[in-house]
Amino acid sequence: MDGIFRFGSIREGLAFIAVQLAILAVALLYEYRRRWLEEKQADLRSLIFDLEMLAKHKHWH
């Protein structure tokens, strides 16, 4: 049975898996947050563009 595990004990194997899952969770969280921030940034850019167009339009009238 011990030959199946690369680790000295089941406890070490579980600790390794727990660490890997924690790293994965943090990586996914950062990726999600980065994408969310990129979307917000794109929304702000389009809002600023719309405001600039509106200001130019008002300026000419």
Backbone as a printed PyTorch tensor [residue, N CA C, xyz], in Angstrom:
tensor([[[  0.8290,  -1.2090,   0.0000],
         [  0.0000,   0.0000,   0.0000],
         [  0.8620,   1.2570,   0.0000]],

        [[  1.9750,   1.2020,   0.7500],
         [  2.8520,   2.3780,   0.8250],
         [  3.4810,   2.7060,  -0.5240]],

        [[  3.6270,   1.7050,  -1.3840],
         [  4.2360,   1.9220,  -2.6860],
         [  3.4000,   2.8230,  -3.5850]],

        [[  2.1030,   2.8980,  -3.3380],
         [  1.2060,   3.7240,  -4.1520],
         [  1.5080,   5.2060,  -3.9390]],

        [[  1.7820,   5.5670,  -2.6970],
         [  2.0180,   6.9710,  -2.3540],
         [  3.4720,   7.3550,  -2.5850]],

        [[  3.6960,   8.4920,  -3.1920],
         [  5.0570,   9.0010,  -3.3650],
         [  5.5820,   9.5460,  -2.0510]],

        [[  4.7000,   9.8420,  -1.1360],
         [  5.0630,  10.5080,   0.1080],
         [  5.2710,   9.4730,   1.2040]],

        [[  5.9070,   9.8910,   2.2800],
         [  6.1910,   8.9930,   3.3910],
         [  4.9280,   8.4740,   4.0440]],

        [[  3.9160,   9.3070,   4.1140],
         [  2.6820,   8.8930,   4.7780],
         [  1.4810,   9.5190,   4.0890]],

        [[  0.3300,   9.0010,   4.4080],
         [ -0.9110,   9.5550,   3.8560],
         [ -1.0690,  11.0050,   4.3010]],

        [[ -0.6920,  11.2850,   5.5410],
         [ -0.8120,  12.6450,   6.0770],
         [  0.0290,  13.6290,   5.2540]],

        [[  1.2510,  13.2260,   4.9030],
         [  2.1020,  14.0960,   4.0670],
         [  1.4720,  14.3060,   2.6920]],

        [[  0.8960,  13.2440,   2.1500],
         [  0.2260,  13.3530,   0.8510],
         [ -0.9520,  14.3040,   0.9020]],

        [[ -1.7350,  14.1990,   1.9640],
         [ -2.8880,  15.0930,   2.1230],
         [ -2.4460,  16.5330,   2.3270]],

        [[ -1.3620,  16.7270,   3.0690],
         [ -0.8360,  18.0820,   3.2810],
         [ -0.3940,  18.6730,   1.9470]],

        [[  0.2780,  17.8610,   1.1290],
         [  0.7270,  18.3160,  -0.1870],
         [ -0.4690,  18.7220,  -1.0510]],

        [[ -1.5000,  17.8740,  -1.0610],
         [ -2.7110,  18.1690,  -1.8430],
         [ -3.3800,  19.4500,  -1.3450]],

        [[ -3.4330,  19.6200,  -0.0230],
         [ -4.0470,  20.8240,   0.5510],
         [ -3.2920,  22.0740,   0.1160]],

        [[ -1.9650,  21.9950,   0.1180],
         [ -1.1470,  23.1430,  -0.3080],
         [ -1.3900,  23.4430,  -1.7840]],

        [[ -1.4340,  22.3960,  -2.6050],
         [ -1.6830,  22.5870,  -4.0380],
         [ -3.0440,  23.2340,  -4.2820]],

        [[ -4.0540,  22.7860,  -3.5490],
         [ -5.3930,  23.3610,  -3.6970],
         [ -5.4190,  24.8220,  -3.2660]],

        [[ -4.6930,  25.1420,  -2.2020],
         [ -4.6420,  26.5310,  -1.7310],
         [ -3.9870,  27.4180,  -2.7850]],

        [[ -2.8890,  26.9400,  -3.3660],
         [ -2.1920,  27.7040,  -4.4110],
         [ -3.1170,  27.9080,  -5.6150]],

        [[ -3.8200,  26.8510,  -6.0160],
         [ -4.7470,  26.9360,  -7.1410],
         [ -5.8700,  27.9300,  -6.8570]],

        [[ -6.4040,  27.8860,  -5.6420],
         [ -7.4890,  28.8000,  -5.2710],
         [ -7.0280,  30.2510,  -5.3450]],

        [[ -5.8310,  30.5270,  -4.8370],
         [ -5.2910,  31.8920,  -4.8800],
         [ -5.0750,  32.3270,  -6.3280]],

        [[ -4.5200,  31.4350,  -7.1430],
         [ -4.2750,  31.7580,  -8.5530],
         [ -5.5850,  32.0620,  -9.2800]],

        [[ -6.6110,  31.2540,  -9.0290],
         [ -7.9110,  31.4880,  -9.6700],
         [ -8.5340,  32.7960,  -9.2090]],

        [[ -8.3820,  33.0930,  -7.9280],
         [ -8.9260,  34.3330,  -7.3800],
         [ -8.2700,  35.5470,  -8.0440]],

        [[ -6.9340,  35.5060,  -8.1680],
         [ -6.2310,  36.6190,  -8.8120],
         [ -6.6350,  36.7610, -10.2680]],

        [[ -6.7820,  35.6320, -10.9790],
         [ -7.1810,  35.6710, -12.3870],
         [ -8.5790,  36.2750, -12.5320]],

        [[ -9.5050,  35.8360, -11.6680],
         [-10.8750,  36.3570, -11.7040],
         [-10.8790,  37.8570, -11.4280]],

        [[-10.1070,  38.2620, -10.4170],
         [-10.0450,  39.6740, -10.0340],
         [ -9.4440,  40.5170, -11.1610]],

        [[ -8.4020,  39.9880, -11.8160],
         [ -7.7530,  40.7020, -12.9140],
         [ -8.7370,  40.9080, -14.0680]],

        [[ -9.4840,  39.8530, -14.4030],
         [-10.4700,  39.9710, -15.4900],
         [-11.5660,  40.9500, -15.1320]],

        [[-12.0110,  40.9020, -13.8660],
         [-13.0600,  41.8190, -13.4080],
         [-12.5690,  43.2600, -13.5100]],

        [[-11.3180,  43.5020, -13.1100],
         [-10.7550,  44.8510, -13.1860],
         [-10.6110,  45.3050, -14.6360]],

        [[-10.2210,  44.3810, -15.5250],
         [-10.1180,  44.7330, -16.9460],
         [-11.4810,  45.1320, -17.5050]],

        [[-12.5290,  44.4030, -17.1100],
         [-13.8820,  44.7550, -17.5630],
         [-14.2770,  46.1340, -17.0530]],

        [[-13.9970,  46.4070, -15.7830],
         [-14.3380,  47.7080, -15.2050],
         [-13.5740,  48.8180, -15.9270]],

        [[-12.3110,  48.5460, -16.2360],
         [-11.4890,  49.5320, -16.9330],
         [-12.0670,  49.8150, -18.3230]],

        [[-12.5110,  48.7600, -19.0080],
         [-13.1180,  48.9320, -20.3330],
         [-14.4090,  49.7400, -20.2260]],

        [[-15.2030,  49.4630, -19.1950],
         [-16.4370,  50.2260, -18.9730],
         [-16.1240,  51.7010, -18.7490]],

        [[-15.1060,  51.9710, -17.9510],
         [-14.7240,  53.3610, -17.6750],
         [-14.2400,  54.0590, -18.9400]],

        [[-13.4510,  53.3330, -19.7520],
         [-12.9630,  53.9270, -20.9980],
         [-14.1220,  54.3190, -21.9040]],

        [[-15.1110,  53.4390, -22.0270],
         [-16.2460,  53.7510, -22.9050],
         [-17.0820,  54.8860, -22.3230]],

        [[-17.1940,  54.9320, -21.0010],
         [-17.9300,  56.0220, -20.3570],
         [-17.2250,  57.3590, -20.6030]],

        [[-15.9040,  57.3680, -20.4400],
         [-15.1330,  58.5970, -20.6790],
         [-15.2690,  59.0220, -22.1420]],

        [[-15.2010,  58.0450, -23.0540],
         [-15.3560,  58.3450, -24.4730],
         [-16.7260,  58.9720, -24.7450]],

        [[-17.7760,  58.3700, -24.1650],
         [-19.1320,  58.9070, -24.3360],
         [-19.2350,  60.3310, -23.8000]],

        [[-18.6350,  60.5760, -22.6410],
         [-18.6740,  61.9230, -22.0540],
         [-17.9350,  62.9290, -22.9280]],

        [[-16.7970,  62.5000, -23.4930],
         [-16.0480,  63.3870, -24.3860],
         [-16.8640,  63.7180, -25.6330]],

        [[-17.5150,  62.7120, -26.1910],
         [-18.3560,  62.9360, -27.3710],
         [-19.5120,  63.8850, -27.0310]],

        [[-20.1180,  63.6780, -25.8760],
         [-21.2140,  64.5300, -25.4260],
         [-20.7240,  65.9710, -25.2390]],

        [[-19.5500,  66.1250, -24.6380],
         [-18.9900,  67.4630, -24.4060],
         [-18.7020,  68.1610, -25.7380]],

        [[-18.1520,  67.4170, -26.6990],
         [-17.8730,  67.9930, -28.0120],
         [-19.1710,  68.3870, -28.7030]],

        [[-20.1670,  67.5380, -28.5880],
         [-21.4680,  67.7970, -29.2080],
         [-22.1030,  69.0520, -28.6060]],

        [[-22.0540,  69.1660, -27.3010],
         [-22.6240,  70.3390, -26.6130],
         [-21.8370,  71.5970, -26.9740]],

        [[-20.5400,  71.4310, -27.1350],
         [-19.6740,  72.5740, -27.4320],
         [-20.0280,  73.2140, -28.7760]],

        [[-20.3990,  72.3760, -29.7350],
         [-20.6830,  72.8970, -31.0680],
         [-22.0440,  73.5620, -31.1590]],

        [[-22.9360,  73.2650, -30.2220],
         [-24.2890,  73.8460, -30.2940],
         [-24.4370,  75.0630, -29.4200]]])
